[in-house]
Amino acid sequence: MKLRSLIGTAVIISSIAVLLAGCGRQAGDKVLKVGVTAGPHTEIMEAVQKVAAKDGLKLEIVEFNDYIQPNVALSQGDIDMNSFQHQPYLDNVIKDRKYDLVTVAKTVIFPMGLYSQKIKNIADLRPGAIVAIPNDPTNGGRALLLLAKAGLIQLKPGTGLKAAVSDIVENPKNITVKELDAAQIPRSLPDVDLAAINTNYAMTAGLVPTKDAIAMEAADSPYANILVCRSRDRDDRNIQKLIKAYHSPAVKQFIEEHFKGSVVPAW
């Protein structure tokens, strides 16, 4: 009789342990670790965190201070998602490191804009005008795509995101493209007719893309930032919940009011 009681008790204890373990896994499923870089991405994710909590999703925000570690941590399983990069950057990382990572949604764009102290409209740009663009390959190509979109130049077909000045095949206004260090371009505005400036440097110079730029990258730009996860997790319900929270009206309103046009929703 005693033996049967002991066996029965053991079975009950084992059943409770299994049940508790199951409950623990379910609770764990509701916690999502999201890697971000310090600054705007952290601030936005904190707004997302509040919205997600209302949908039963707990976010743990993990902040990084460089652009390398968020993808390393994601690939190794230390975090579940990250939010800090644009697609061209991710493509290069995947090519170089063979990470099995995928984009699941767009977030925001820090739009490159065309600025001028001499004209108010692209159509007013004089023939032979001097146009400053960043001299590094990534931002230089980005600036040339923006100039092409504005109708100032035409690039060689198939050039893509790696456009260079040598890829200009049509230049109807015969503009002179002047390549300068990206950080120096805002200070060159008095000396050029038009300049392509990254948002971070525009903000430092007191410029707001949505207010001061006479042309600007749109939300569908390939340089829009993205939410990234491991390929096997792309359909995970919690990741879908995070996307829903990020794309909520409340988060969009936060971005528009908090950054006042320097950061723009890309969805």
N, C-alpha and C positions, 0 to 999 in steps of 0.2 A: 504493500500500500504506500509506504513511504517512498519507495523507488518510483512508483507511478507519479506521486506528487512532485518529486524532484524533476522528473522528465517533463511533466506538464508545465511546471514553473519555468524550466529552461526554454521550452518552446515559446511560452508567452513572452519571456524576456527577449528572445531572438526576434520574435515578430515585432515587438516594440522598437527594437534597435533598427530593424529594416525600415519600419515606418518612419522613424525619426530621420534616418539617413535620406529617405525619399523626400521628406519635407525639407531637409537641408538643401538638397539639390534644387528643389523648386524655388526656394528663396534665393539661392545663388544665381539661378537663371534670371532673376529680376535685377541683378546688379551688373551694370555695363561699365567697363573701364574705358574711358575715352582719352586719348593723348592729344594734347594741344600745345602750341607754342605760346609763350608769354605775350600778353598784349591783347589786341582785339579778339583773337580766337578764344582766349580764356574768358574774356568778358561775355562774348556771345554764348559760349557753352554754359556759363552760369545761368543765363536767361533760359536756355534750352532745358537745363536741369530742373528748373522750377515748373516748366510746362510738362515735362516728362513725368514728374512726380505725381501729377494729377491723374496720369494714365497708368499709375502703378509701376512705373519704371524708375529705378534708382540709378543715377549716374554717379560714377566716381571719376572726377576730373584729375588727370595726371599731366602736370605741366612740364614741358621740356624747354631748354634754353638754346637748342640748336636744331638744324633741319635734318640731321642724320638719324638721331636716336628714335624719333617717333616711328619710323618705318622699321627699324631694327627691332624695337620692342613689339610692334604689331606682328611682324613675321615670326618672332620667337614665342608669341602667345602671352606676353606679359600684359598686354592691353588688348581690348576687343575691337577698337576702331581708332582712327585718328582724323584730325581736322586741322590742317595747317598748310596744305600744298595745292598747287594747280596741276592739271593733267600732264603738261609737258615735263614737269619735274618728276612726277610719278613714273611716266614712261621711261625716262632715263634711268631711274633707280631700278626699275624692273629689268631693263636691258642689261644693266651693269651687275646686278646682284641676284637676278633670277628669283626674286620674291614672288610668291603666289598671292598677289594682292589685287583687289579690284575696286573700281569706283562704284558707289551705290547712289550717290546724289550730289548735286551741286549745292554750294553754300553761299558764299559771297564773292564779290570781286573788288579788288583794290584797283580801280580803273586807271589805266594810263590815259592821259589827256593831252590834247594839243592846246598850248597856251600862247598868248601873244600880248604885247603891250602896244602893238601898232595897228592891229586890225580887230574887228569884232566878228567877222564872218570869213570863212574859208574862201569864198568867192572873191573877196577883196585882196587876196594875196597877190602881190605884184610879180610880174615876170622877172626871173633872175633872183628871186628872194632867197635868203639864207635860212635854212631850216636845221635846227640842232636836234640830234638824236643821241641816245646812249651809245658808247663805243664798245660795250661788251656784247658778245654774240646773242645771248638770250633776249636782252632788252632792246638791242638794236634791231633784231628781227621783228620783235613785237611792235616797235615804232614804225618800221617800214610797212607792216601790215595795216597799221592805223592810217598811215599816209595814203596807202592804196585805197582803203575803204573811203577816205575823204575825197578821192578822185584826183589827187595831186600827182600820183605816179601809177604805173602799171608794172607789175613784177612778172618775171619769167614764169610761164605756166608750170605748175608742179613744185614751185619753190617751197611752199609750206612754211612752217614756223622757223626755219633756219635761214630766212632771207638775209641777204647781204646787199650792200649798195651796188655791187657788181651785177646783181640780179634785176636791176631796174632796166626795163626795155622801152618804156615810154615815159617821157617827162615833158608834157605839153607846156608847162610854164618855165621850163629850164631852171628849176630850182637847184640851188647848191646845197647838198646834204653835208652838214658839218658834224662829225662824230666827236663827242666830248664825254668826259667822265660823267656818269649819271648824276652824281651828287653835286656837280658843278653847274649843271644846266640851268636851274632856277636863277642863279646869279648872272647867267649869260643872256637873260631875256632882253635887257636893254640893247644888246649888241646884235641880236638876230631878229628875223621877222616872225619866226614861229619856232616853237620848241615842244618836243615830246618829253613829258615828265612823268615819272612814276609817282604814285600816290604818296608814298612815304616822304619823298623829297618835296613834293608839292605842299604837303601839310606843314613841313618844316618852314617853308617859305610863306606860309599863311594863305595858300591857295586851296580852294575847295573844288574838286572835279565837277560836281553837278552844278556849281554856280559860276565858276571862273573859266572852265575849259570851253573852247569854241568847237571842239569835237572830242569825243570820248569813246572808249571801248564800251560795247553793249554787254548786257548780261549773258548773251550767248557766246561771248569771247572764249576761245580755248584756254584763256588764262584765268577763268573763273576758278575759285577754290572748290575743293571737293571733300566729301566724306568717303573714307576708305576702310575696307575690312579685308579679312582673308577670304579667298574665293569660296571656301566651303561654308562660310557663315553668311553669305549674301542674302539668303532668304530667311534668316533667323528672325523670329517674331519680335524680339527685343530691338534688333537693329532697325526693323521696319517701324517700330514705335519711336525710336530716336529720330528717324527721318521725318516722321509725322510731326513730332514736337519741334524739330528745327524749322520746318516749313510752315509752322503755325502763324496765324495773324499776329499773335502776341510777340513772337520773336522778330518778325518782320518790322513791327512797330518799334521795338526796342532798337534795332539796328538803325532805322531811319532817324529816330529821335536822338539817340546817343552819339552817333558818329556824324550826323548832320551832312551827309552826302559824300564823306570821304571813304566810306565803306558802303557798298551797294548790294542788296539782295540779288542773287543770281538765279532764282527760281521763279 
